């Protein structure tokens, strides 16, 4: 038996027992779990449809030219702009990054995209502007974006030098009976 199934079963059993026994902390954990699960179920199908369309419609040469090693500073700009349009945070950013990687995007651009998708989300920035003010928002963006690009460039070069390759996540068809 795989340990993952044991942990998932134990977690679900805990949620069920908490609900039946009226354990407040367990009930709060269950409500949070349901809230996040519903959010994911609402966002992920649309995101995966768009990623599938991206896989079919966008040419590999286009991604290599705009997000590849030779894209230079323009690649970082494209990554920042793409990250601003990503809805769903990391749930969507990682599959998009995998699709970009499969079409020839460089590590440093991918790392910039994934990091910026958590920093530059438009709804979060609007919320931040309205509650914390433009001074705070500009300071946060002015500090975090250069540090993100610098760290992405350093880590990307390291990964290129070590010739690291992400594992192939494609699913192989199973044989009948398995």
C-alpha positions in Angstrom: 0.0 0.0 0.0 1.3 3.4 -0.8 1.8 5.8 2.1 0.1 8.7 0.2 -3.2 6.8 0.3 -2.8 6.1 4.0 -2.2 9.8 4.8 -5.1 11.0 2.6 -7.4 8.4 4.2 -6.3 9.4 7.7 -6.9 13.1 6.9 -10.4 12.4 5.5 -11.2 10.2 8.5 -10.0 13.1 10.8 -12.3 15.5 9.0 -15.3 13.1 9.3 -14.7 12.3 13.0 -14.3 16.1 13.7 -17.6 16.8 11.9 -19.4 14.1 13.8 -17.8 14.8 17.2 -18.2 18.6 16.9 -14.4 19.3 17.2 -14.1 23.0 16.3 -10.6 22.9 15.0 -11.2 19.9 12.8 -14.4 21.5 11.4 -12.5 24.7 10.6 -9.8 22.7 8.8 -12.6 20.9 6.9 -14.2 24.2 5.8 -10.8 25.5 4.7 -10.2 22.4 2.7 -13.6 22.5 1.0 -13.1 26.2 0.2 -9.7 25.6 -1.4 -10.9 22.5 -3.2 -13.9 24.4 -4.7 -11.6 27.2 -5.8 -9.3 24.7 -7.6 -12.2 22.9 -9.2 -13.5 26.2 -10.6 -10.2 27.4 -12.0 -8.2 24.3 -13.1 -10.5 23.0 -15.9 -10.5 26.3 -17.7 -6.7 26.6 -17.2 -6.0 23.2 -18.6 -8.2 23.8 -21.6 -6.3 27.0 -22.3 -2.9 25.2 -21.8 -4.1 22.5 -24.2 -5.0 25.2 -26.8 -1.6 26.8 -26.2 0.1 23.5 -26.9 -1.7 23.1 -30.2 -1.8 26.7 -31.4 1.6 28.3 -30.4 4.6 27.2 -32.4 7.8 26.1 -30.6 9.8 28.7 -32.5 7.7 31.5 -31.1 8.3 30.4 -27.5 12.0 29.9 -28.1 12.3 33.3 -29.7 10.4 35.1 -26.9 11.1 33.0 -23.8 14.2 31.1 -24.8 17.9 31.6 -24.0 18.4 34.2 -26.8 15.4 36.3 -25.7 17.5 38.4 -23.4 15.8 41.2 -21.4 12.7 41.0 -23.6 12.1 37.5 -22.3 11.9 38.7 -18.8 9.4 41.4 -19.8 7.3 38.8 -21.6 7.4 36.6 -18.5 6.3 39.5 -16.3 3.5 40.4 -18.7 2.3 36.8 -18.9 2.4 36.4 -15.1 0.1 39.4 -14.7 -2.6 37.6 -16.7 -2.3 34.3 -14.9 -5.4 33.6 -12.8 -5.3 31.0 -10.1 -1.8 31.6 -8.8 0.5 28.7 -8.5 -2.2 26.2 -9.4 -2.0 27.5 -12.9 1.5 29.0 -13.1 3.3 25.6 -12.8 1.3 23.9 -15.6 1.8 26.9 -17.8 5.6 26.9 -17.0 5.7 23.2 -17.9 4.0 23.9 -21.2 6.5 26.7 -21.9 9.4 24.5 -20.9 8.2 21.8 -23.3 8.3 24.4 -26.1 11.9 25.6 -25.3 11.6 28.4 -22.7 14.8 29.0 -20.7 15.1 28.3 -17.0 15.6 31.9 -15.9 12.6 33.1 -17.8 10.5 30.2 -16.4 11.6 31.0 -12.9 10.8 34.6 -13.4 7.4 33.8 -14.7 6.6 31.4 -11.8 7.8 33.9 -9.2 6.1 36.9 -10.8 2.8 35.1 -11.0 2.7 35.3 -7.2 4.0 38.8 -7.0 2.2 40.6 -9.9 -1.3 39.3 -9.8 -3.6 42.1 -10.9 -6.4 41.6 -8.3 -3.9 41.4 -5.4 -2.1 44.6 -6.6 -5.5 46.4 -6.8 -6.5 45.2 -3.4 -3.0 46.2 -2.0 -3.3 49.7 -3.6 -6.7 50.4 -2.1 -5.9 49.2 1.4 -2.2 49.8 1.8 -1.7 52.7 -0.6 0.4 53.3 -3.7 3.6 54.0 -1.7 3.6 50.6 -0.2 2.7 48.9 -3.4 5.4 50.7 -5.4 8.0 49.9 -2.7 7.1 46.2 -2.7 7.2 45.9 -6.4 10.3 48.0 -6.7 12.1 45.7 -4.3 10.7 42.3 -5.1 10.8 42.4 -9.0 14.6 43.2 -9.3 15.4 40.6 -6.6 13.2 38.1 -8.4 14.8 38.7 -11.8 18.3 38.5 -10.2 17.6 35.3 -8.3 16.0 33.7 -11.4 19.0 34.6 -13.6 21.4 33.2 -11.0 19.5 30.0 -10.5 18.8 29.6 -14.3 22.5 29.9 -15.1 23.2 27.3 -12.4 20.7 24.9 -13.8 22.1 25.4 -17.3 25.6 24.7 -16.2 24.6 21.5 -14.4 22.6 20.5 -17.5 19.6 19.8 -15.3 16.5 18.7 -17.1 13.0 18.7 -15.6 11.5 15.2 -15.6 9.1 14.3 -18.4 5.7 14.5 -16.9 3.8 13.1 -19.8 1.5 10.2 -19.0 2.2 6.9 -20.8 -0.9 4.9 -21.6 -1.4 1.9 -19.3 -1.8 -1.6 -20.5 -5.3 -3.2 -20.3 -5.9 -4.8 -16.9 -3.6 -2.5 -14.9 
